[in-house]
Amino acid sequence: VHYDGVPLFCERLLSIEYIDLAEQALQALEKLSHEHALSILRAGGMLAVLQYVDFFAMGVQRLAVSTAANLCRGLPVECAHLVTDAVPLLSGLLNHQDQKVLENVCLGFSRLVEDFARSPQQLDMLAAYSLLPNLLRLVSGMISGSNSLGGESRVTLSDATYTMLLRTLATLCRGSPALCKQLLELDISSTLHAILVVSSDGSAQGIGGSMSRPHDQLFQLFSLANELLPPVPSPGSDRCLAAGSSSPPPPAGNGSGGVNSGGRSLVPKRRSKRHDADLVEKAGSVKDAAESAQPQSEREVALAESPELLQTYAEKLFPLLLLVHSSAINASVRHKCLTCMTKVLYLYPTPRLTELLRDLPLAAFLAPLISSQEQSTAFSALHMAEILLTKLPSIYEEKFLREGVFHAVAALCVRDDDEASAMTMATTAVPSTSPHALTRSSGAASSAPEPTLSQPLRRTSRRQAEQAKATTPSSASVAAASSSSGAIAA
């Protein structure tokens, strides 16, 4: 490297005179690619190792593609021009028939996508040569072992490679709105649906088959499903409330949970049809004002221009999300399911949302989640409940009353109040440690009479210790106060 030997190796590969000499040059570049990848790229090594890869034997082809994958590791964005000429050759190798070659090509693209994750322009450059259709064809191999959308059996990849491809597609969707829309147009929703209802060996049908997949692979599946839709506003924001009615009903409960601190009942009153019509009209004005104040993102505009993409996504995946959340063991997988469901509820048009949720027990699904000890789960459930009440108040107000959603919200509020009261009592019970208090206590201790011989020192010290123990809060109470304050702060 220091004596300019890398350009000579690349020259031997670009102008092949003796095949054995070219193979030796390729072996030298492979050893150097682990630590001197940037030097090889600046000498044109990426194009050199892939230019005549088809003329070599299969073992040498694997070595060449492995070298190319090493050159893709940790590439800075400003050096993207060093691999631009080799991207068409690397894309063509996605149709190779050898498993090792194909997995190394996938590894190279995965590293390039990670390197350019924050540069939409470079991601579009990588996908300019049919990258997305080829990756989607390979991912479809998770369905009964076939990696072809047409169903013909070809090369079977390892589970680690399938997981890497799913992560690569999710990164492409997150980094480029145009590529995300292109994936939706390629009907990736149907591919994900087919993967979720078939096990890895193709034997089991239904949602139980997908539970047999590795946890990391299942997590990447729902990460990809999550990245296909744009993020939603936080609960309580103007854009979130503009999705439907501007004044959702307050939570309700039974017994003490249904009455607030002022003695008023939290059970919402039944509204007339005229009142519902006024709310819908008012919601439209609020929505227009919010959309004019905060313009939609590029991904939201793309879904608005092609509503059939969101409809296919919701019809294929939303019912499965409920089933997977109920069956999954991994907490991160359940959280991704809730996030995808929240996005569908927010983005789906209100007139068609009723038809989508007609046969789904969503109210009964949300009630226990609001009472969950996991903060992220309760937060997502409250967000979905807010969206449903703002979009379909006439339907879900009754369902939430019947299934106990309002009662769960009221119990959550009462629990927070109890924790706040416990923290306040614990803090007031702790003795003051201010400088004035310490001065007064030291003065009182100095003015106290010394014990006489009739009052033994040991008995006096024991009595004082008992009095101090009675007036000082126990460690258990302080720990309980700390934990309650931590919970309230969270």
TAJO-V697158 format. One record per backbone hydrogen bond with DSSP energy under -0.5 kcal/mol. CO is the residue of the C=O (numbers start at 1). NH is the residue of the N-H. E is the energy in kcal/mol with one decimal. If there is no record, write none. Layout:
co=[CO	CO]
nh=[NH	NH]
e=[E	E]
This chain:
co=[1	5	6	7	8	9	10	11	18	19	20	21	22	23	24	25	26	27	28	29	31	32	32	36	37	38	39	40	41	44	45	46	47	48	50	52	53	57	58	59	60	61	62	63	64	65	66	67	68	69	70	72	76	77	79	80	80	83	83	84	86	87	88	89	91	92	93	98	99	100	101	102	103	104	105	106	107	108	109	110	111	112	114	116	119	120	121	122	123	125	126	127	130	131	132	133	134	135	136	138	139	140	141	142	143	145	146	148	155	158	159	160	161	162	163	164	165	166	167	168	169	170	171	172	176	177	178	179	180	181	182	183	184	187	188	189	190	191	192	193	194	195	196	197	199	199	204	206	206	207	209	210	214	215	216	217	218	219	220	221	222	223	224	226	234	237	238	240	241	252	254	255	256	258	260	264	272	273	274	275	276	277	278	279	280	281	282	283	284	285	286	287	288	289	290	293	297	298	299	300	301	302	306	306	307	308	309	310	311	312	313	314	317	318	319	320	321	322	323	324	330	331	332	333	334	335	336	337	338	339	340	341	342	343	344	349	350	350	352	353	355	357	360	361	362	363	364	365	366	367	369	373	374	375	376	377	378	379	380	381	382	383	384	385	386	387	388	390	392	392	393	395	396	397	398	399	400	400	400	404	405	406	407	408	409	410	411	412	413	414	415	416	417	418	419	420	421	422	423	424	425	426	434	435	436	437	438	439	440	441	442	443	444	452	454	456	457	458	459	460	461	462	463	464	465	466	467	468	474	475	476	477	478	479	480	481	482	483	484	485	486]
nh=[4	9	10	11	12	13	14	15	22	23	24	25	26	27	28	29	30	31	32	33	34	35	36	40	41	42	43	45	44	48	49	50	51	52	53	55	56	61	62	63	64	65	66	67	68	69	70	71	72	72	73	75	79	80	82	83	84	86	87	87	90	91	92	93	94	95	96	102	103	104	105	106	107	108	109	110	111	112	113	114	115	116	117	119	123	124	125	126	127	128	129	130	134	135	136	137	138	139	140	141	142	143	145	144	146	147	143	151	157	162	163	164	165	166	167	168	169	170	171	172	173	174	175	176	180	181	182	183	184	185	186	188	187	191	192	193	194	195	196	197	198	198	210	206	144	202	199	209	210	211	212	213	218	219	220	221	222	223	224	225	226	227	228	229	237	241	242	243	244	410	257	258	259	266	263	260	276	277	278	279	280	281	282	283	284	285	286	287	288	289	290	291	292	293	294	295	301	302	303	304	305	306	309	310	311	312	313	314	315	316	317	318	321	322	323	324	325	326	327	328	334	335	336	337	338	339	340	341	342	343	344	345	346	347	348	353	353	354	356	357	358	360	362	365	366	367	368	369	370	371	372	375	378	379	380	381	382	383	384	385	386	387	388	389	390	391	392	245	395	396	397	399	400	401	402	403	404	405	406	408	409	410	411	412	413	414	415	416	417	418	419	420	421	422	423	424	425	426	427	428	429	430	438	439	440	441	442	443	444	445	446	447	448	455	456	460	461	462	463	464	465	466	467	468	469	470	471	472	478	479	480	481	482	483	484	485	486	487	488	489	490]
e=[-1.2	-1.8	-2.2	-2.0	-1.8	-1.1	-1.9	-1.9	-1.9	-2.1	-1.9	-2.1	-2.2	-2.1	-2.0	-2.2	-2.1	-1.7	-1.9	-1.8	-0.6	-1.1	-2.7	-1.6	-2.3	-2.2	-1.0	-2.8	-1.7	-1.4	-2.2	-0.8	-1.4	-0.5	-0.9	-1.2	-1.0	-2.4	-2.1	-1.5	-2.4	-2.4	-2.2	-2.0	-2.1	-2.2	-1.8	-1.8	-0.7	-0.6	-1.3	-0.8	-1.3	-1.7	-1.6	-1.5	-0.6	-0.5	-0.8	-0.8	-2.3	-2.5	-1.9	-1.1	-1.4	-1.3	-1.7	-2.3	-2.6	-2.0	-2.1	-2.2	-2.0	-2.3	-2.3	-2.4	-2.1	-2.1	-2.6	-2.0	-2.1	-2.1	-0.9	-1.9	-2.0	-2.3	-1.5	-2.0	-1.8	-1.0	-0.6	-0.6	-1.3	-2.6	-2.6	-1.9	-2.1	-2.5	-1.8	-1.4	-2.1	-1.7	-0.5	-0.9	-1.8	-0.5	-0.6	-1.4	-0.5	-2.1	-2.4	-2.0	-2.3	-2.2	-2.0	-2.1	-2.4	-2.1	-2.0	-2.2	-2.2	-2.2	-2.0	-1.8	-1.8	-2.2	-1.9	-2.1	-1.9	-2.1	-1.3	-1.3	-1.4	-1.2	-2.6	-2.1	-2.3	-2.1	-2.1	-1.4	-0.5	-0.6	-0.8	-1.5	-0.6	-1.2	-1.6	-1.3	-0.6	-0.9	-1.2	-1.5	-2.4	-2.4	-2.1	-1.8	-1.8	-1.8	-2.2	-2.0	-1.9	-2.2	-1.1	-1.1	-1.6	-2.3	-1.7	-1.2	-1.3	-0.6	-1.3	-1.1	-1.2	-3.7	-1.7	-2.2	-2.0	-2.3	-2.0	-2.1	-2.3	-2.2	-2.5	-2.5	-1.8	-1.5	-2.2	-2.7	-2.2	-2.2	-2.5	-2.6	-2.0	-1.7	-2.7	-0.5	-2.1	-1.9	-1.8	-2.1	-2.1	-1.4	-1.6	-0.7	-2.0	-2.2	-2.0	-2.6	-2.5	-2.1	-2.4	-1.6	-1.9	-1.2	-1.4	-2.8	-2.2	-1.5	-1.2	-2.9	-1.8	-2.1	-1.9	-2.0	-2.1	-2.1	-2.4	-2.3	-2.3	-2.0	-2.1	-2.4	-2.0	-2.7	-2.5	-1.0	-0.6	-0.9	-1.7	-2.0	-0.7	-1.0	-2.2	-1.3	-1.8	-1.6	-0.7	-0.5	-1.8	-0.9	-1.4	-0.6	-2.2	-2.3	-2.2	-2.3	-2.3	-2.1	-2.4	-2.3	-2.2	-2.1	-2.4	-2.1	-1.9	-2.1	-2.7	-4.7	-0.6	-2.4	-1.5	-1.3	-2.2	-1.6	-2.2	-2.5	-0.9	-1.8	-0.9	-1.8	-2.0	-2.5	-2.5	-1.8	-2.0	-2.4	-2.2	-1.7	-2.1	-2.4	-2.1	-2.2	-2.4	-2.5	-2.0	-2.2	-2.5	-2.1	-2.2	-2.0	-1.4	-0.8	-2.2	-2.1	-2.6	-2.5	-2.1	-2.4	-2.6	-1.9	-1.8	-2.0	-0.9	-0.8	-0.6	-2.1	-2.6	-1.8	-2.4	-2.6	-2.0	-2.0	-2.4	-2.6	-2.2	-2.1	-1.8	-1.4	-1.8	-2.5	-2.5	-2.3	-2.6	-2.6	-2.4	-2.7	-2.4	-2.2	-2.4	-2.6	-2.2]
